[in-house]
Amino acid sequence: PGPARTPGKPAPGPARTPGKPAPGPARTPSKPAPGPARTRGKPAPKALVGRSTDISRGYLRDGDKLKCPTHIRPVPILAQALARLKTAPLEWAHLSEQLRAIRQDLTVQHQEQHPLALEVYLFNAGAALDHRDWGQYEQCWASLSA
């Protein structure tokens, strides 16, 4: 029960533009919203780009080497490394180490969404299943389902 409306006339109140929300109070956030360049008040880390041309390398356990581009392989070299691993008859221990190193290089360079990453994780998950390496399989599956 309010004032009666006359058919064909708009309801009383502020004018609205079709497709736009009704005007409301101005919002003034107390802090800037996090965006691609900000995460919890910290600047986003600068993406590392690998410069190593080594096709083969082991998984790096030294954190300092992970910060150095000369120890990290760029995506085109990683693609060559994966192609070699797919055709070379290798023992599982060596193949697993090489695949982990490729995944590590992709992660350090923030290339988890690159099409090569999907190919690496799928190949690694299949090889891990073949060798009943449930830990490797779970790591790959977790990344694929994320």
Secondary structure, 3 states (H helix, E strand, C coil): CCCCCCCCCCCCCCCCCCCCCCCCCCCCCCCCCCCCCEECCEECCCCCCCCCCCCCCCCCCCHHHHCCHHHCCCHHHHHHHHHHHHHCCCCHHHHHHHHHHHHHHHHHCCCCCCHHHHHHHHHHHHHHHHCCCHHHHHHHHHHHHC
